[in-house]
Amino acid sequence: MAISRGIALTSLQKGEKAQILQITSHGELGRRIRDLGLIPGVSISLLGRAPLGDPLALRVADTTVAIRKREAQAIFIKR
Amino acid sequence: MTDVALDPISQFGENQSPQKSSSDTEAGLRTNIGGMAYSLRIAVAGNPNSGKTTIFNMLTGAHQHVGNYSGVTVEKKEGILHHAGREIIFLDLPGSYSLSAYSPEERIASETLLAGTEQAVLYVADSGLLERSLLLCVQIREMGLPTVLACNMMDELHKQGHDLDFAQLSALLGVTALPTVGVRSEGVRDLFKAIEHVATSQAPQPLHVPYGPLLDPILAKLAKLVEEEYPAALKHYGTAPARWMALMLLEDNPIAWEAVRQAGDEAMERAKSLCQEAQACAEASDRRVEDIIAVQRFTFCRNVVRNCLINGEKKSARMQLSDKLDKVLAHSVLGAVIMVAVLYAMFNLVIFVGAYPQEWLESAFAWLSGVLREQMPEGFVTSLLTDGIIDGLGGVLSFVPLIIILFLLIAILEDTGYMARMAYIADRLFHFFGLHGTSVMPYIIAGGIAGGCAIPGVMATRTMPSPMEKMATMLTLPYMTCGAKLPVVLLLAGTFFKGNEANVIFFVVMASWLIAFVMALFLRLTVLRGSSTPLVMEMPPYRWPTLRSILIHGWERTWMYLRKAVVVLLPVSILLWASMTFPNLPAEMVLDFENQKGQYTQKMAISGISQDQIDELQEKIDDMDKAQEAAALRYSLAGRLGVWLEQFTAPLGFNWRTDVALIGGIAAKEAIVSTLGTAYSLGSDIEEDDAPLSRLLKLDPTWNPAVALSLLVFVLLYSPCFVTLVVIRQESGSWKWVVFSILFNTALAYGAAYVVTKSYAWWGKLL
């Protein structure tokens, strides 16, 4: 199953661009993530981090999405 | 512009009656039984931040009705209009991103749409973000509901150098698509016509979104299974097609599965095995069913937008300005500094500006009660009216200016989009204590910066997305230093820590935050145990708020506070007045006081007495009045309770007078200082000038800095006031949490005050 998993979103550096490969969470959290446009194939970039390094601010399509590191760990990307 | 928007009907003019044209269709008959037009019900749906509420306000103006959905604390807003003899009811559904039914808001939205009570949907989309906005619109169309699509904020799209082909958009989605600019009321008239037309015409075919070669066959099988063999399950799905229910089953939607479960175990098994088959197929190609559905739906929307977007010259991106602002406002260091500065400025504004009208209202009530006291005969009725009702109402109403200003500022923070940044910045800290980034606002309102009020604070938890964090926030925010606790802090600090008042206030505020955080963590590890709700949140672009929406927003909440406060406070203040009045002093004790006063009066009547002596005697009579008042309080039910409580509060250093004041404080914290004034025979108007009370406390041997500190801590933490308790009941939906708040907080206050007393003594010995 894990052939194309890629790297975790949390390892992205500020300003870096990437493409989402896979989202491993399902149920409510999985739905929330997908509702906000975070789905496989979409390009994202890391806009910045909140004070104390968490949550992260992502650019997804034309929106800014805030997501906690814990939740972002379920999102795998390729640079 | 504004008055036009307040009554959109007037824009139609006399000779335009769009309702007539469609009455010959089948659905037209539906709404026209026996020549009597009955009401049209229109659900207004859309993503958060799409301008849905602005459109709703624009359509319905002031004709709104706000209530709650039964059983949940989700706000239900309806706007009722009359047009051409027909009633049109707009129902503002909670903003959501999908119909997955995980949060109470989404559940309400999807249940309402499924119930078949709404004739049509007005879907509000953010034109600058059409792809994502259409995701929910497409779902509503898949359910088969007739829909008008308002492409809102068209001005922003134009600014980006684009336009839309509305005919194409309407055709592709099976909707009537129209441009609007909610904040400028552009497009209302056409919107109105379209809504009436769509609601009274025959419903269009449900939208068919292709889910790919893998899922489409399984969807068809599931739909067939449900439709042909278990139509009972489909009943829960109103007018929605079987394919929609099949899709919900594949998405693991709890409502859909519940419906199938009720249809029987066999139905459940067969549906389950089909879903498992789908999941297995998906996993064989290293994907998940949820992803396939999401990607397919997203691709569908993208294709629709691609076909409808008329590309002009690309002038600017949607988030360009917001990104620049966020570089500073959401910066990992600056962001926090600015947030604290914004909050500080906000509260200074509330306290500084609000103090004037508050003073006027207080003096107005004092004047009214003074006039009544003079005009009416002394006795039971006058006392009830002045001490019970007017003083009680005055206590609540004098806070209204503060609340109005506070809510207006909060509406600005929300409408500009800064509130989402605050949640983003504060989340790490709040999450550590088992709370949520969105807890920051309720905490601040409740008195996180001295001077707030727990009542609107509790009410502000309503919009929090997470149930456990919401409860933890609601139950711990009464520890904050609300405006009504401040007079107690000021009195005690001024009396026992002269010169250190500022430090004491700072200590109190810091202590309240620390205790609230620690208690929140404690609750989240015990009675409110449960994993934390994920934070996945959109940060909308910064926008200029409109005066109109701020006023509507601010007014709604003020009205809610006012209604609750008055309805609850009136009986409570009467109850409190009664417990502090009855039983009356026995006749022989009253006689004692009257005799002594009589002696002074007689002396005053002796001829040849000097003015100085008269003044002196008058002062003695006044003192005697106050002593009588204090004796009456002690003799009353509340006084006796205070005396009885003395044995328990002795370790904390509280005497019966303090105990009575604390009992009064449960009704409203404002009552603490005034009750203490009465108990110390100073009369209840001590609030105006606490210098005499301060002197007395200093002379009273039962008082010392240790007692003052322990009382400070006790007042900070003990039972929330009655109005707060009622709002907790309303927002938590259970009396259980009200009882919990009273008992737990008072026990905590006792424990903390005890620790403070002991450590102070220990500290004293050490020095």
Chai-1 contact restraints between the chains, C-beta under 6 A:
chainA,res_idxA,chainB,res_idxB,connection_type,confidence,min_distance_angstrom,max_distance_angstrom,comment,restraint_id
A,H26,B,E290,contact,1.0,0.0,6.0,A-B,restraint_1
A,E28,B,Y102,contact,1.0,0.0,6.0,A-B,restraint_2
A,L29,B,P534,contact,1.0,0.0,6.0,A-B,restraint_3
A,G30,B,E290,contact,1.0,0.0,6.0,A-B,restraint_4
A,R31,B,S100,contact,1.0,0.0,6.0,A-B,restraint_5
A,R32,B,V536,contact,1.0,0.0,6.0,A-B,restraint_6
A,I33,B,V536,contact,1.0,0.0,6.0,A-B,restraint_7
A,R34,B,A294,contact,1.0,0.0,6.0,A-B,restraint_8
A,D35,B,Y97,contact,1.0,0.0,6.0,A-B,restraint_9
A,D35,B,S98,contact,1.0,0.0,6.0,A-B,restraint_10
A,L36,B,E538,contact,1.0,0.0,6.0,A-B,restraint_11
A,G37,B,R132,contact,1.0,0.0,6.0,A-B,restraint_12
A,I39,B,A294,contact,1.0,0.0,6.0,A-B,restraint_13
A,I39,B,V295,contact,1.0,0.0,6.0,A-B,restraint_14
A,I39,B,F298,contact,1.0,0.0,6.0,A-B,restraint_15
A,P40,B,D291,contact,1.0,0.0,6.0,A-B,restraint_16
A,R49,B,S332,contact,1.0,0.0,6.0,A-B,restraint_17
A,A50,B,Y424,contact,1.0,0.0,6.0,A-B,restraint_18
A,A50,B,I425,contact,1.0,0.0,6.0,A-B,restraint_19
A,P51,B,S332,contact,1.0,0.0,6.0,A-B,restraint_20
A,P51,B,A336,contact,1.0,0.0,6.0,A-B,restraint_21
A,P51,B,I425,contact,1.0,0.0,6.0,A-B,restraint_22
A,L52,B,R428,contact,1.0,0.0,6.0,A-B,restraint_23
A,D54,B,R428,contact,1.0,0.0,6.0,A-B,restraint_24
A,P55,B,D427,contact,1.0,0.0,6.0,A-B,restraint_25
A,P55,B,L535,contact,1.0,0.0,6.0,A-B,restraint_26
A,D62,B,L129,contact,1.0,0.0,6.0,A-B,restraint_27
A,D62,B,R318,contact,1.0,0.0,6.0,A-B,restraint_28
A,T63,B,E538,contact,1.0,0.0,6.0,A-B,restraint_29
A,T64,B,M539,contact,1.0,0.0,6.0,A-B,restraint_30
A,V65,B,E538,contact,1.0,0.0,6.0,A-B,restraint_31
A,A66,B,Y424,contact,1.0,0.0,6.0,A-B,restraint_32
A,A66,B,M537,contact,1.0,0.0,6.0,A-B,restraint_33
A,A66,B,M539,contact,1.0,0.0,6.0,A-B,restraint_34
A,I67,B,V536,contact,1.0,0.0,6.0,A-B,restraint_35
A,R68,B,L535,contact,1.0,0.0,6.0,A-B,restraint_36
A,E71,B,P534,contact,1.0,0.0,6.0,A-B,restraint_37
A,E71,B,V536,contact,1.0,0.0,6.0,A-B,restraint_38
